[in-house]
Amino acid sequence: MAHHALSSQESYNPNHLLDILLGKMQLKNDAALSRMLEVAPPVISKIRHHRLPVGASLLIRMHEVTGMSIRDLRDLMGDRRTKYRLSDAQGRPKPEEKAAQQAAQQAQQAQPQGQDQQGSETSKSGNYAH
Protein backbone atom coordinates (compact mmCIF):
# COMPACT_ATOMS: atom_id res chain seq x y z
CA MET A 1 0.00 0.00 0.00
CA ALA A 2 1.51 3.31 -1.08
CA HIS A 3 1.50 6.11 1.47
CA HIS A 4 2.39 9.69 0.72
CA ALA A 5 4.92 11.67 2.76
CA LEU A 6 2.33 13.81 4.52
CA SER A 7 0.59 10.74 5.96
CA SER A 8 3.65 10.11 8.13
CA GLN A 9 2.81 13.23 10.17
CA GLU A 10 0.94 12.29 13.34
CA SER A 11 -1.47 15.19 13.06
CA TYR A 12 -2.48 14.48 9.44
CA ASN A 13 -6.11 13.35 9.30
CA PRO A 14 -7.94 14.11 6.05
CA ASN A 15 -11.04 12.34 7.42
CA HIS A 16 -11.58 15.22 9.84
CA LEU A 17 -11.55 17.68 6.95
CA LEU A 18 -13.96 15.57 4.89
CA ASP A 19 -16.32 15.14 7.86
CA ILE A 20 -16.34 18.90 8.53
CA LEU A 21 -17.13 19.55 4.85
CA LEU A 22 -20.00 17.03 4.97
CA GLY A 23 -21.47 18.84 7.96
CA LYS A 24 -20.87 22.36 6.65
CA MET A 25 -22.49 21.61 3.31
CA GLN A 26 -25.22 19.45 4.92
CA LEU A 27 -24.43 16.44 2.77
CA LYS A 28 -25.40 12.84 3.59
CA ASN A 29 -22.34 10.94 2.39
CA ASP A 30 -19.06 10.92 0.51
CA ALA A 31 -20.82 10.37 -2.83
CA ALA A 32 -22.69 13.66 -2.37
CA LEU A 33 -19.42 15.33 -1.37
CA SER A 34 -17.70 14.03 -4.50
CA ARG A 35 -20.51 15.46 -6.65
CA MET A 36 -20.26 18.83 -4.88
CA LEU A 37 -16.48 18.93 -5.38
CA GLU A 38 -16.78 17.57 -8.93
CA VAL A 39 -14.41 14.66 -8.37
CA ALA A 40 -14.91 10.92 -8.86
CA PRO A 41 -16.14 9.07 -5.72
CA PRO A 42 -12.98 6.89 -5.57
CA VAL A 43 -10.93 10.06 -5.03
CA ILE A 44 -12.73 10.71 -1.72
CA SER A 45 -12.35 7.05 -0.76
CA LYS A 46 -8.62 7.06 -1.50
CA ILE A 47 -8.18 10.23 0.55
CA ARG A 48 -10.08 8.67 3.47
CA HIS A 49 -7.85 5.59 3.37
CA HIS A 50 -4.63 7.64 3.15
CA ARG A 51 -3.83 6.36 -0.33
CA LEU A 52 -4.11 9.79 -1.96
CA PRO A 53 -3.20 13.19 -0.51
CA VAL A 54 -5.54 16.15 -0.69
CA GLY A 55 -3.97 17.90 -3.66
CA ALA A 56 -3.76 21.59 -4.42
CA SER A 57 -6.51 21.52 -7.04
CA LEU A 58 -8.90 19.76 -4.64
CA LEU A 59 -8.05 22.23 -1.87
CA ILE A 60 -8.82 25.09 -4.23
CA ARG A 61 -12.12 23.48 -5.19
CA MET A 62 -13.00 23.04 -1.48
CA HIS A 63 -12.19 26.72 -0.98
CA GLU A 64 -14.42 27.73 -3.89
CA VAL A 65 -17.36 25.61 -2.72
CA THR A 66 -17.19 26.41 1.00
CA GLY A 67 -15.65 29.88 1.08
CA MET A 68 -13.22 28.66 3.76
CA SER A 69 -9.62 29.77 3.48
CA ILE A 70 -6.98 27.34 2.22
CA ARG A 71 -5.16 27.77 5.54
CA ASP A 72 -8.31 26.76 7.49
CA LEU A 73 -8.87 23.75 5.23
CA ARG A 74 -5.27 22.62 5.71
CA ASP A 75 -5.53 23.11 9.47
CA LEU A 76 -8.66 20.94 9.56
CA MET A 77 -6.78 18.02 8.02
CA GLY A 78 -3.77 18.56 10.27
CA ASP A 79 -1.41 19.86 7.58
CA ARG A 80 0.46 22.48 9.57
CA ARG A 81 3.48 22.83 7.29
CA THR A 82 4.45 26.45 6.80
CA LYS A 83 7.00 25.93 4.04
CA TYR A 84 6.88 23.81 0.95
CA ARG A 85 10.06 22.52 -0.54
CA LEU A 86 10.33 21.98 -4.25
CA SER A 87 12.99 19.76 -5.64
CA ASP A 88 15.80 21.39 -7.61
CA ALA A 89 14.45 19.79 -10.78
CA GLN A 90 11.05 21.49 -10.56
CA GLY A 91 10.74 24.74 -12.41
CA ARG A 92 13.89 24.26 -14.47
CA PRO A 93 13.53 24.02 -18.23
CA LYS A 94 14.31 20.62 -19.72
CA PRO A 95 17.71 20.41 -21.47
CA GLU A 96 16.15 20.28 -24.94
CA GLU A 97 13.92 23.30 -24.16
CA LYS A 98 16.90 25.23 -22.87
CA ALA A 99 18.89 24.40 -26.03
CA ALA A 100 15.98 25.51 -28.23
CA GLN A 101 15.67 28.80 -26.31
CA GLN A 102 19.39 29.48 -26.65
CA ALA A 103 19.32 28.71 -30.39
CA ALA A 104 16.37 31.09 -30.88
CA GLN A 105 18.18 33.85 -28.98
CA GLN A 106 21.35 33.36 -31.05
CA ALA A 107 19.38 33.42 -34.31
CA GLN A 108 17.64 36.61 -33.23
CA GLN A 109 20.94 38.28 -32.34
CA ALA A 110 22.58 37.17 -35.62
CA GLN A 111 19.83 38.73 -37.75
CA PRO A 112 21.03 42.05 -39.23
CA GLN A 113 19.11 45.06 -37.96
CA GLY A 114 18.67 46.54 -41.44
CA GLN A 115 16.66 43.49 -42.47
CA ASP A 116 13.92 44.34 -39.95
CA GLN A 117 13.64 47.89 -41.31
CA GLN A 118 13.46 46.74 -44.94
CA GLY A 119 10.82 44.17 -44.12
CA SER A 120 8.65 46.75 -42.38
CA GLU A 121 8.96 49.18 -45.35
CA THR A 122 7.91 46.45 -47.77
CA SER A 123 4.92 45.58 -45.64
CA LYS A 124 3.82 49.25 -45.58
CA SER A 125 3.72 49.56 -49.38
CA GLY A 126 2.52 46.00 -49.88
CA ASN A 127 2.98 43.88 -52.97
CA TYR A 128 0.31 45.60 -54.96
CA ALA A 129 0.76 47.44 -58.25
CA HIS A 130 -0.28 51.07 -57.98
N, CA, C and O atoms as a GROMACS GRO file, in nm:
protein
  520
    1MET      N    1   0.085  -0.118   0.000
    1MET     CA    2   0.000   0.000   0.000
    1MET      C    3   0.089   0.124   0.000
    1MET      O    4   0.175   0.139   0.087
    2ALA      N    5   0.068   0.210  -0.096
    2ALA     CA    6   0.151   0.331  -0.108
    2ALA      C    7   0.097   0.440  -0.018
    2ALA      O    8  -0.022   0.471  -0.020
    3HIS      N    9   0.186   0.498   0.061
    3HIS     CA   10   0.150   0.611   0.147
    3HIS      C   11   0.229   0.732   0.102
    3HIS      O   12   0.344   0.719   0.062
    4HIS      N   13   0.169   0.848   0.109
    4HIS     CA   14   0.239   0.969   0.072
    4HIS      C   15   0.311   1.025   0.193
    4HIS      O   16   0.280   0.988   0.306
    5ALA      N   17   0.405   1.115   0.170
    5ALA     CA   18   0.492   1.166   0.276
    5ALA      C   19   0.414   1.236   0.387
    5ALA      O   20   0.450   1.224   0.504
    6LEU      N   21   0.309   1.307   0.353
    6LEU     CA   22   0.233   1.381   0.452
    6LEU      C   23   0.164   1.288   0.551
    6LEU      O   24   0.143   1.325   0.667
    7SER      N   25   0.130   1.166   0.507
    7SER     CA   26   0.059   1.074   0.596
    7SER      C   27   0.146   1.028   0.712
    7SER      O   28   0.094   0.974   0.810
    8SER      N   29   0.277   1.049   0.703
    8SER     CA   30   0.365   1.011   0.813
    8SER      C   31   0.356   1.109   0.930
    8SER      O   32   0.403   1.078   1.040
    9GLN      N   33   0.299   1.227   0.908
    9GLN     CA   34   0.281   1.323   1.017
    9GLN      C   35   0.169   1.274   1.108
    9GLN      O   36   0.063   1.233   1.061
   10GLU      N   37   0.193   1.277   1.238
   10GLU     CA   38   0.094   1.229   1.334
   10GLU      C   39  -0.037   1.306   1.326
   10GLU      O   40  -0.145   1.249   1.342
   11SER      N   41  -0.028   1.435   1.303
   11SER     CA   42  -0.147   1.519   1.306
   11SER      C   43  -0.231   1.511   1.179
   11SER      O   44  -0.344   1.560   1.177
   12TYR      N   45  -0.178   1.451   1.072
   12TYR     CA   46  -0.248   1.448   0.944
   12TYR      C   47  -0.368   1.356   0.950
   12TYR      O   48  -0.355   1.236   0.975
   13ASN      N   49  -0.488   1.413   0.928
   13ASN     CA   50  -0.611   1.335   0.930
   13ASN      C   51  -0.710   1.396   0.830
   13ASN      O   52  -0.791   1.481   0.868
   14PRO      N   53  -0.704   1.353   0.704
   14PRO     CA   54  -0.794   1.411   0.605
   14PRO      C   55  -0.940   1.377   0.632
   14PRO      O   56  -1.029   1.447   0.584
   15ASN      N   57  -0.966   1.270   0.709
   15ASN     CA   58  -1.104   1.234   0.742
   15ASN      C   59  -1.173   1.346   0.820
   15ASN      O   60  -1.292   1.371   0.800
   16HIS      N   61  -1.100   1.411   0.906
   16HIS     CA   62  -1.158   1.522   0.984
   16HIS      C   63  -1.204   1.633   0.889
   16HIS      O   64  -1.314   1.686   0.904
   17LEU      N   65  -1.120   1.667   0.793
   17LEU     CA   66  -1.155   1.768   0.695
   17LEU      C   67  -1.280   1.727   0.618
   17LEU      O   68  -1.373   1.806   0.603
   18LEU      N   69  -1.282   1.604   0.568
   18LEU     CA   70  -1.396   1.557   0.489
   18LEU      C   71  -1.525   1.556   0.572
   18LEU      O   72  -1.631   1.592   0.523
   19ASP      N   73  -1.514   1.514   0.698
   19ASP     CA   74  -1.632   1.514   0.786
   19ASP      C   75  -1.684   1.654   0.812
   19ASP      O   76  -1.805   1.676   0.814
   20ILE      N   77  -1.594   1.750   0.833
   20ILE     CA   78  -1.634   1.890   0.853
   20ILE      C   79  -1.705   1.942   0.728
   20ILE      O   80  -1.806   2.011   0.738
   21LEU      N   81  -1.651   1.910   0.610
   21LEU     CA   82  -1.713   1.955   0.485
   21LEU      C   83  -1.852   1.894   0.468
   21LEU      O   84  -1.945   1.963   0.424
   22LEU      N   85  -1.868   1.766   0.504
   22LEU     CA   86  -2.000   1.703   0.497
   22LEU      C   87  -2.100   1.778   0.584
   22LEU      O   88  -2.212   1.805   0.541
   23GLY      N   89  -2.058   1.812   0.704
   23GLY     CA   90  -2.147   1.884   0.796
   23GLY      C   91  -2.174   2.026   0.750
   23GLY      O   92  -2.288   2.072   0.754
   24LYS      N   93  -2.071   2.096   0.707
   24LYS     CA   94  -2.087   2.236   0.665
   24LYS      C   95  -2.179   2.249   0.545
   24LYS      O   96  -2.259   2.342   0.536
   25MET      N   97  -2.167   2.154   0.451
   25MET     CA   98  -2.249   2.161   0.331
   25MET      C   99  -2.378   2.079   0.344
   25MET      O  100  -2.454   2.066   0.247
   26GLN      N  101  -2.402   2.023   0.462
   26GLN     CA  102  -2.522   1.945   0.492
   26GLN      C  103  -2.544   1.832   0.390
   26GLN      O  104  -2.651   1.817   0.333
   27LEU      N  105  -2.438   1.755   0.371
   27LEU     CA  106  -2.443   1.644   0.277
   27LEU      C  107  -2.455   1.513   0.354
   27LEU      O  108  -2.410   1.504   0.468
   28LYS      N  109  -2.515   1.411   0.291
   28LYS     CA  110  -2.540   1.284   0.359
   28LYS      C  111  -2.420   1.190   0.358
   28LYS      O  112  -2.399   1.116   0.454
   29ASN      N  113  -2.342   1.193   0.250
   29ASN     CA  114  -2.234   1.094   0.239
   29ASN      C  115  -2.123   1.143   0.146
   29ASN      O  116  -2.129   1.252   0.089
   30ASP      N  117  -2.022   1.057   0.133
   30ASP     CA  118  -1.906   1.092   0.050
   30ASP      C  119  -1.942   1.104  -0.098
   30ASP      O  120  -1.880   1.182  -0.170
   31ALA      N  121  -2.041   1.028  -0.143
   31ALA     CA  122  -2.082   1.037  -0.283
   31ALA      C  123  -2.136   1.176  -0.312
   31ALA      O  124  -2.107   1.234  -0.417
   32ALA      N  125  -2.216   1.231  -0.220
   32ALA     CA  126  -2.269   1.366  -0.237
   32ALA      C  127  -2.155   1.469  -0.233
   32ALA      O  128  -2.155   1.566  -0.308
   33LEU      N  129  -2.058   1.445  -0.146
   33LEU     CA  130  -1.942   1.533  -0.137
   33LEU      C  131  -1.863   1.531  -0.268
   33LEU      O  132  -1.819   1.635  -0.316
   34SER      N  133  -1.845   1.413  -0.324
   34SER     CA  134  -1.770   1.403  -0.450
   34SER      C  135  -1.842   1.477  -0.562
   34SER      O  136  -1.778   1.539  -0.647
   35ARG      N  137  -1.975   1.471  -0.563
   35ARG     CA  138  -2.051   1.546  -0.665
   35ARG      C  139  -2.035   1.696  -0.644
   35ARG      O  140  -2.018   1.770  -0.741
   36MET      N  141  -2.039   1.741  -0.519
   36MET     CA  142  -2.026   1.883  -0.488
   36MET      C  143  -1.887   1.935  -0.529
   36MET      O  144  -1.874   2.046  -0.580
   37LEU      N  145  -1.785   1.853  -0.506
   37LEU     CA  146  -1.648   1.893  -0.538
   37LEU      C  147  -1.610   1.861  -0.682
   37LEU      O  148  -1.501   1.896  -0.727
   38GLU      N  149  -1.700   1.794  -0.754
   38GLU     CA  150  -1.678   1.757  -0.893
   38GLU      C  151  -1.555   1.668  -0.911
   38GLU      O  152  -1.472   1.690  -0.999
   39VAL      N  153  -1.546   1.567  -0.825
   39VAL     CA  154  -1.441   1.466  -0.837
   39VAL      C  155  -1.508   1.328  -0.836
   39VAL      O  156  -1.623   1.315  -0.793
   40ALA      N  157  -1.438   1.228  -0.884
   40ALA     CA  158  -1.491   1.092  -0.886
   40ALA      C  159  -1.499   1.040  -0.742
   40ALA      O  160  -1.411   1.070  -0.661
   41PRO      N  161  -1.602   0.962  -0.708
   41PRO     CA  162  -1.614   0.907  -0.572
   41PRO      C  163  -1.490   0.832  -0.523
   41PRO      O  164  -1.458   0.842  -0.404
   42PRO      N  165  -1.419   0.757  -0.608
   42PRO     CA  166  -1.298   0.689  -0.557
   42PRO      C  167  -1.191   0.784  -0.505
   42PRO      O  168  -1.110   0.745  -0.421
   43VAL      N  169  -1.191   0.908  -0.552
   43VAL     CA  170  -1.093   1.006  -0.503
   43VAL      C  171  -1.116   1.029  -0.353
   43VAL      O  172  -1.020   1.030  -0.275
   44ILE      N  173  -1.240   1.049  -0.314
   44ILE     CA  174  -1.273   1.071  -0.172
   44ILE      C  175  -1.236   0.947  -0.092
   44ILE      O  176  -1.180   0.958   0.017
   45SER      N  177  -1.268   0.829  -0.145
   45SER     CA  178  -1.235   0.704  -0.076
   45SER      C  179  -1.085   0.690  -0.056
   45SER      O  180  -1.040   0.653   0.053
   46LYS      N  181  -1.008   0.718  -0.160
   46LYS     CA  182  -0.862   0.706  -0.150
   46LYS      C  183  -0.805   0.805  -0.050
   46LYS      O  184  -0.710   0.774   0.021
   47ILE      N  185  -0.863   0.925  -0.044
   47ILE     CA  186  -0.818   1.023   0.055
   47ILE      C  187  -0.850   0.973   0.196
   47ILE      O  188  -0.766   0.984   0.285
   48ARG      N  189  -0.969   0.919   0.215
   48ARG     CA  190  -1.008   0.867   0.347
   48ARG      C  191  -0.916   0.754   0.394
   48ARG      O  192  -0.889   0.741   0.513
   49HIS      N  193  -0.870   0.673   0.301
   49HIS     CA  194  -0.785   0.559   0.337
   49HIS      C  195  -0.636   0.590   0.325
   49HIS      O  196  -0.553   0.499   0.322
   50HIS      N  197  -0.603   0.718   0.318
   50HIS     CA  198  -0.463   0.764   0.315
   50HIS      C  199  -0.384   0.709   0.197
   50HIS      O  200  -0.262   0.690   0.206
   51ARG      N  201  -0.453   0.682   0.087
   51ARG     CA  202  -0.383   0.636  -0.033
   51ARG      C  203  -0.360   0.750  -0.132
   51ARG      O  204  -0.285   0.734  -0.229
   52LEU      N  205  -0.423   0.864  -0.107
   52LEU     CA  206  -0.411   0.979  -0.196
   52LEU      C  207  -0.413   1.105  -0.109
   52LEU      O  208  -0.501   1.120  -0.025
   53PRO      N  209  -0.317   1.195  -0.129
   53PRO     CA  210  -0.320   1.319  -0.051
   53PRO      C  211  -0.425   1.414  -0.106
   53PRO      O  212  -0.467   1.402  -0.220
   54VAL      N  213  -0.465   1.509  -0.023
   54VAL     CA  214  -0.554   1.615  -0.069
   54VAL      C  215  -0.466   1.711  -0.148
   54VAL      O  216  -0.384   1.783  -0.090
   55GLY      N  217  -0.482   1.710  -0.278
   55GLY     CA  218  -0.396   1.790  -0.366
   55GLY      C  219  -0.437   1.936  -0.370
   55GLY      O  220  -0.542   1.975  -0.319
   56ALA      N  221  -0.353   2.014  -0.432
   56ALA     CA  222  -0.376   2.159  -0.442
   56ALA      C  223  -0.505   2.191  -0.516
   56ALA      O  224  -0.581   2.278  -0.473
   57SER      N  225  -0.531   2.121  -0.626
   57SER     CA  226  -0.652   2.152  -0.704
   57SER      C  227  -0.778   2.119  -0.625
   57SER      O  228  -0.878   2.189  -0.635
   58LEU      N  229  -0.773   2.011  -0.546
   58LEU     CA  230  -0.890   1.976  -0.463
   58LEU      C  231  -0.907   2.077  -0.350
   58LEU      O  232  -1.020   2.114  -0.316
   59LEU      N  233  -0.797   2.120  -0.291
   59LEU     CA  234  -0.805   2.223  -0.187
   59LEU      C  235  -0.866   2.351  -0.242
   59LEU      O  236  -0.948   2.415  -0.176
   60ILE      N  237  -0.827   2.388  -0.362
   60ILE     CA  238  -0.882   2.509  -0.423
   60ILE      C  239  -1.031   2.492  -0.448
   60ILE      O  240  -1.109   2.584  -0.426
   61ARG      N  241  -1.070   2.373  -0.496
   61ARG     CA  242  -1.212   2.348  -0.519
   61ARG      C  243  -1.291   2.352  -0.388
   61ARG      O  244  -1.401   2.406  -0.384
   62MET      N  245  -1.235   2.297  -0.280
   62MET     CA  246  -1.300   2.304  -0.148
   62MET      C  247  -1.317   2.449  -0.106
   62MET      O  248  -1.421   2.487  -0.052
   63HIS      N  249  -1.214   2.529  -0.130
   63HIS     CA  250  -1.219   2.672  -0.098
   63HIS      C  251  -1.331   2.740  -0.176
   63HIS      O  252  -1.407   2.818  -0.120
   64GLU      N  253  -1.340   2.711  -0.305
   64GLU     CA  254  -1.442   2.773  -0.389
   64GLU      C  255  -1.583   2.736  -0.345
   64GLU      O  256  -1.673   2.820  -0.344
   65VAL      N  257  -1.602   2.610  -0.308
   65VAL     CA  258  -1.736   2.561  -0.272
   65VAL      C  259  -1.778   2.609  -0.133
   65VAL      O  260  -1.894   2.645  -0.112
   66THR      N  261  -1.684   2.609  -0.039
   66THR     CA  262  -1.719   2.641   0.100
   66THR      C  263  -1.695   2.786   0.138
   66THR      O  264  -1.759   2.838   0.230
   67GLY      N  265  -1.603   2.852   0.069
   67GLY     CA  266  -1.566   2.988   0.108
   67GLY      C  267  -1.464   2.991   0.222
   67GLY      O  268  -1.424   3.098   0.267
   68MET      N  269  -1.423   2.874   0.269
   68MET     CA  270  -1.322   2.866   0.376
   68MET      C  271  -1.184   2.893   0.316
   68MET      O  272  -1.159   2.862   0.200
   69SER      N  273  -1.097   2.949   0.396
   69SER     CA  274  -0.962   2.977   0.348
   69SER      C  275  -0.883   2.847   0.331
   69SER      O  276  -0.912   2.747   0.397
   70ILE      N  277  -0.785   2.850   0.244
   70ILE     CA  278  -0.698   2.734   0.222
   70ILE      C  279  -0.628   2.698   0.353
   70ILE      O  280  -0.615   2.581   0.388
   71ARG      N  281  -0.584   2.800   0.425
   71ARG     CA  282  -0.516   2.777   0.554
   71ARG      C  283  -0.607   2.702   0.650
   71ARG      O  284  -0.564   2.607   0.716
   72ASP      N  285  -0.736   2.743   0.660
   72ASP     CA  286  -0.830   2.676   0.749
   72ASP      C  287  -0.853   2.532   0.705
   72ASP      O  288  -0.858   2.441   0.788
   73LEU      N  289  -0.866   2.510   0.575
   73LEU     CA  290  -0.887   2.375   0.523
   73LEU      C  291  -0.767   2.286   0.558
   73LEU      O  292  -0.784   2.172   0.600
   74ARG      N  293  -0.647   2.340   0.539
   74ARG     CA  294  -0.527   2.262   0.571
   74ARG      C  295  -0.517   2.234   0.721
   74ARG      O  296  -0.475   2.126   0.762
   75ASP      N  297  -0.555   2.332   0.802
   75ASP     CA  298  -0.553   2.311   0.947
   75ASP      C  299  -0.650   2.200   0.987
   75ASP      O  300  -0.619   2.120   1.076
   76LEU      N  301  -0.766   2.195   0.923
   76LEU     CA  302  -0.866   2.093   0.956
   76LEU      C  303  -0.816   1.952   0.928
   76LEU      O  304  -0.856   1.858   0.997
   77MET      N  305  -0.730   1.937   0.830
   77MET     CA  306  -0.678   1.802   0.802
   77MET      C  307  -0.545   1.777   0.872
   77MET      O  308  -0.485   1.670   0.858
   78GLY      N  309  -0.499   1.876   0.949
   78GLY     CA  310  -0.377   1.856   1.026
   78GLY      C  311  -0.250   1.885   0.951
   78GLY      O  312  -0.141   1.851   0.997
   79ASP      N  313  -0.260   1.949   0.835
   79ASP     CA  314  -0.140   1.986   0.758
   79ASP      C  315  -0.096   2.122   0.808
   79ASP      O  316  -0.150   2.225   0.766
   80ARG      N  317   0.002   2.123   0.896
   80ARG     CA  318   0.046   2.248   0.957
   80ARG      C  319   0.182   2.292   0.904
   80ARG      O  320   0.251   2.372   0.968
   81ARG      N  321   0.220   2.241   0.788
   81ARG     CA  322   0.348   2.283   0.729
   81ARG      C  323   0.338   2.431   0.692
   81ARG      O  324   0.235   2.476   0.642
   82THR      N  325   0.446   2.504   0.716
   82THR     CA  326   0.445   2.645   0.680
   82THR      C  327   0.529   2.671   0.556
   82THR      O  328   0.513   2.774   0.491
   83LYS      N  329   0.617   2.578   0.522
   83LYS     CA  330   0.700   2.593   0.404
   83LYS      C  331   0.686   2.469   0.318
   83LYS      O  332   0.668   2.358   0.367
   84TYR      N  333   0.694   2.492   0.190
   84TYR     CA  334   0.688   2.382   0.095
   84TYR      C  335   0.818   2.379   0.020
   84TYR      O  336   0.863   2.481  -0.031
   85ARG      N  337   0.877   2.264   0.013
   85ARG     CA  338   1.006   2.252  -0.054
   85ARG      C  339   0.984   2.188  -0.190
   85ARG      O  340   0.921   2.082  -0.202
   86LEU      N  341   1.036   2.253  -0.290
   86LEU     CA  342   1.033   2.198  -0.425
   86LEU      C  343   1.168   2.138  -0.454
   86LEU      O  344   1.270   2.189  -0.406
   87SER      N  345   1.170   2.034  -0.529
   87SER     CA  346   1.299   1.976  -0.564
   87SER      C  347   1.371   2.071  -0.660
   87SER      O  348   1.309   2.157  -0.722
   88ASP      N  349   1.501   2.054  -0.672
   88ASP     CA  350   1.580   2.139  -0.761
   88ASP      C  351   1.535   2.122  -0.906
   88ASP      O  352   1.549   2.215  -0.986
   89ALA      N  353   1.483   2.006  -0.939
   89ALA     CA  354   1.445   1.980  -1.078
   89ALA      C  355   1.318   2.053  -1.118
   89ALA      O  356   1.299   2.083  -1.236
   90GLN      N  357   1.231   2.083  -1.022
   90GLN     CA  358   1.105   2.149  -1.056
   90GLN      C  359   1.129   2.294  -1.093
   90GLN      O  360   1.205   2.365  -1.027
   91GLY      N  361   1.064   2.336  -1.199
   91GLY     CA  362   1.074   2.474  -1.241
   91GLY      C  363   1.188   2.501  -1.338
   91GLY      O  364   1.191   2.607  -1.400
   92ARG      N  365   1.279   2.409  -1.352
   92ARG     CA  366   1.388   2.426  -1.447
   92ARG      C  367   1.343   2.380  -1.585
   92ARG      O  368   1.269   2.283  -1.597
   93PRO      N  369   1.388   2.450  -1.690
   93PRO     CA  370   1.353   2.402  -1.823
   93PRO      C  371   1.428   2.271  -1.853
   93PRO      O  372   1.538   2.249  -1.803
   94LYS      N  373   1.366   2.186  -1.932
   94LYS     CA  374   1.431   2.061  -1.972
   94LYS      C  375   1.549   2.095  -2.061
   94LYS      O  376   1.547   2.199  -2.127
   95PRO      N  377   1.652   2.011  -2.066
   95PRO     CA  378   1.771   2.041  -2.146
   95PRO      C  379   1.739   2.074  -2.292
   95PRO      O  380   1.798   2.166  -2.349
   96GLU      N  381   1.645   2.001  -2.354
   96GLU     CA  382   1.615   2.028  -2.494
   96GLU      C  383   1.541   2.162  -2.509
   96GLU      O  384   1.560   2.230  -2.609
   97GLU      N  385   1.459   2.200  -2.411
   97GLU     CA  386   1.392   2.330  -2.416
   97GLU      C  387   1.493   2.442  -2.400
   97GLU      O  388   1.485   2.544  -2.468
   98LYS      N  389   1.588   2.422  -2.310
   98LYS     CA  390   1.690   2.523  -2.287
   98LYS      C  391   1.775   2.542  -2.413
   98LYS      O  392   1.807   2.655  -2.449
   99ALA      N  393   1.810   2.432  -2.480
   99ALA     CA  394   1.889   2.440  -2.603
   99ALA      C  395   1.811   2.513  -2.712
   99ALA      O  396   1.868   2.593  -2.786
  100ALA      N  397   1.682   2.485  -2.722
  100ALA     CA  398   1.598   2.551  -2.823
  100ALA      C  399   1.587   2.701  -2.795
  100ALA      O  400   1.590   2.782  -2.888
  101GLN      N  401   1.574   2.738  -2.667
  101GLN     CA  402   1.568   2.880  -2.631
  101GLN      C  403   1.698   2.951  -2.665
  101GLN      O  404   1.696   3.062  -2.718
  102GLN      N  405   1.810   2.888  -2.635
  102GLN     CA  406   1.939   2.948  -2.665
  102GLN      C  407   1.958   2.964  -2.816
  102GLN      O  408   2.009   3.067  -2.861
  103ALA      N  409   1.919   2.864  -2.894
  103ALA     CA  410   1.932   2.871  -3.039
  103ALA      C  411   1.845   2.984  -3.095
  103ALA      O  412   1.888   3.054  -3.187
  104ALA      N  413   1.727   3.001  -3.043
  104ALA     CA  414   1.637   3.109  -3.088
  104ALA      C  415   1.696   3.246  -3.056
  104ALA      O  416   1.688   3.338  -3.137
  105GLN      N  417   1.756   3.258  -2.937
  105GLN     CA  418   1.818   3.385  -2.898
  105GLN      C  419   1.937   3.416  -2.989
  105GLN      O  420   1.955   3.530  -3.032
  106GLN      N  421   2.018   3.315  -3.019
  106GLN     CA  422   2.135   3.336  -3.105
  106GLN      C  423   2.091   3.374  -3.246
  106GLN      O  424   2.152   3.461  -3.309
  107ALA      N  425   1.988   3.310  -3.297
  107ALA     CA  426   1.938   3.342  -3.431
  107ALA      C  427   1.884   3.484  -3.437
  107ALA      O  428   1.901   3.554  -3.536
  108GLN      N  429   1.820   3.525  -3.330
  108GLN     CA  430   1.764   3.661  -3.323
  108GLN      C  431   1.876   3.765  -3.318
  108GLN      O  432   1.866   3.870  -3.381
  109GLN      N  433   1.982   3.735  -3.245
  109GLN     CA  434   2.094   3.828  -3.234
  109GLN      C  435   2.174   3.833  -3.364
  109GLN      O  436   2.231   3.937  -3.396
  110ALA      N  437   2.180   3.724  -3.438
  110ALA     CA  438   2.258   3.717  -3.562
  110ALA      C  439   2.188   3.787  -3.677
  110ALA      O  440   2.253   3.821  -3.776
  111GLN      N  441   2.059   3.809  -3.668
  111GLN     CA  442   1.983   3.873  -3.776
  111GLN      C  443   2.025   4.019  -3.786
  111GLN      O  444   2.023   4.091  -3.686
  112PRO      N  445   2.062   4.065  -3.907
  112PRO     CA  446   2.102   4.205  -3.923
  112PRO      C  447   1.985   4.298  -3.894
  112PRO      O  448   1.870   4.268  -3.927
  113GLN      N  449   2.016   4.411  -3.833
  113GLN     CA  450   1.911   4.506  -3.795
  113GLN      C  451   1.846   4.570  -3.917
  113GLN      O  452   1.727   4.600  -3.913
  114GLY      N  453   1.921   4.591  -4.024
  114GLY     CA  454   1.867   4.654  -4.144
  114GLY      C  455   1.758   4.569  -4.207
  114GLY      O  456   1.668   4.622  -4.274
  115GLN      N  457   1.764   4.438  -4.187
  115GLN     CA  458   1.666   4.349  -4.247
  115GLN      C  459   1.528   4.374  -4.188
  115GLN      O  460   1.428   4.367  -4.260
  116ASP      N  461   1.520   4.405  -4.058
  116ASP     CA  462   1.392   4.434  -3.995
  116ASP      C  463   1.331   4.560  -4.056
  116ASP      O  464   1.211   4.564  -4.082
  117GLN      N  465   1.415   4.662  -4.078
  117GLN     CA  466   1.364   4.788  -4.131
  117GLN      C  467   1.315   4.771  -4.273
  117GLN      O  468   1.209   4.824  -4.308
  118GLN      N  469   1.388   4.697  -4.356
  118GLN     CA  470   1.346   4.674  -4.494
  118GLN      C  471   1.215   4.598  -4.498
  118GLN      O  472   1.125   4.629  -4.576
  119GLY      N  473   1.204   4.498  -4.414
  119GLY     CA  474   1.082   4.417  -4.412
  119GLY      C  475   0.962   4.500  -4.373
  119GLY      O  476   0.853   4.479  -4.427
  120SER      N  477   0.978   4.594  -4.281
  120SER     CA  478   0.865   4.675  -4.238
  120SER      C  479   0.827   4.775  -4.347
  120SER      O  480   0.709   4.808  -4.362
  121GLU      N  481   0.928   4.826  -4.425
  121GLU     CA  482   0.896   4.918  -4.534
  121GLU      C  483   0.819   4.846  -4.644
  121GLU      O  484   0.725   4.902  -4.701
  122THR      N  485   0.858   4.723  -4.674
  122THR     CA  486   0.791   4.645  -4.777
  122THR      C  487   0.646   4.619  -4.737
  122THR      O  488   0.555   4.626  -4.819
  123SER      N  489   0.627   4.589  -4.609
  123SER     CA  490   0.492   4.558  -4.564
  123SER      C  491   0.403   4.682  -4.565
  123SER      O  492   0.280   4.669  -4.576
  124LYS      N  493   0.462   4.802  -4.554
  124LYS     CA  494   0.382   4.925  -4.558
  124LYS      C  495   0.328   4.949  -4.697
  124LYS      O  496   0.212   4.984  -4.714
  125SER      N  497   0.414   4.929  -4.800
  125SER     CA  498   0.372   4.956  -4.938
  125SER      C  499   0.294   4.838  -4.994
  125SER      O  500   0.211   4.855  -5.084
  126GLY      N  501   0.321   4.720  -4.943
  126GLY     CA  502   0.252   4.600  -4.988
  126GLY      C  503   0.309   4.551  -5.120
  126GLY      O  504   0.404   4.610  -5.173
  127ASN      N  505   0.253   4.446  -5.171
  127ASN     CA  506   0.298   4.388  -5.297
  127ASN      C  507   0.200   4.417  -5.409
  127ASN      O  508   0.186   4.338  -5.502
  128TYR      N  509   0.134   4.527  -5.399
  128TYR     CA  510   0.031   4.560  -5.496
  128TYR      C  511   0.086   4.660  -5.598
  128TYR      O  512   0.169   4.744  -5.566
  129ALA      N  513   0.038   4.649  -5.722
  129ALA     CA  514   0.076   4.744  -5.825
  129ALA      C  515  -0.012   4.868  -5.810
  129ALA      O  516  -0.134   4.857  -5.792
  130HIS      N  517   0.050   4.983  -5.816
  130HIS     CA  518  -0.028   5.107  -5.798
  130HIS      C  519  -0.056   5.173  -5.928
  130HIS      O  520  -0.121   5.278  -5.931
   0.00000   0.00000   0.00000
